[in-house]
């Protein structure tokens, strides 16, 4: 069965960096685009970033563009989110999510989600 | 950026009743709208994609429909496990955006 497990969250001071990881299993990871989606405490969902199945293209939401970097290692079935210059408003649960599009343009729908990892930006 | 407005913010119903949740887009999204269910402490779950296509394994009591820029998620007869927050999401225009959610609570 498809499983996505995030890790790397924690408490970090404003301006510092953090790297999140997403371990995938139960499907051919290298065939699927992947996303990060976040949810601030008690708030709704916000799409953060997308990486194509082969890593050839990446896209970011305006609120994180220039500060966050999404990447993947298909040999390890892993996806990452490098978060730099963190701000208080980046505090959220970060979910990794699979895109159901196979070896092509992502469909930009989220068919499987991890359990999330909490990032708290606070001094 | 396309804005999705969900209504009502909170819907109070009893098990066995019919639930109608709405999502209005600020401009055309064609049929590229999905619905997700989120229970407390859990990740969202995809229910419906492209307005009316139910995901495999989702009960038939969940259905989606559209009329122009207005989209509806209907739960025909509420089960206790259906009480949750529901989000709509569009993939027609970049960036993908979500509605603010409708909380479906037990009356």
Interface residues (C-beta under 8 A of the other chain):
Chain A: X44 X45 X46 X47 X59 X61 X62 X95 X107 X108 X109 X110 X111 X113 X114 X115 X116
Chain B: X34 X36 X42 X43 X44 X45 X46 X49 X55 X87 X89 X91 X94 X95 X96 X97 X98 X99 X100 X101
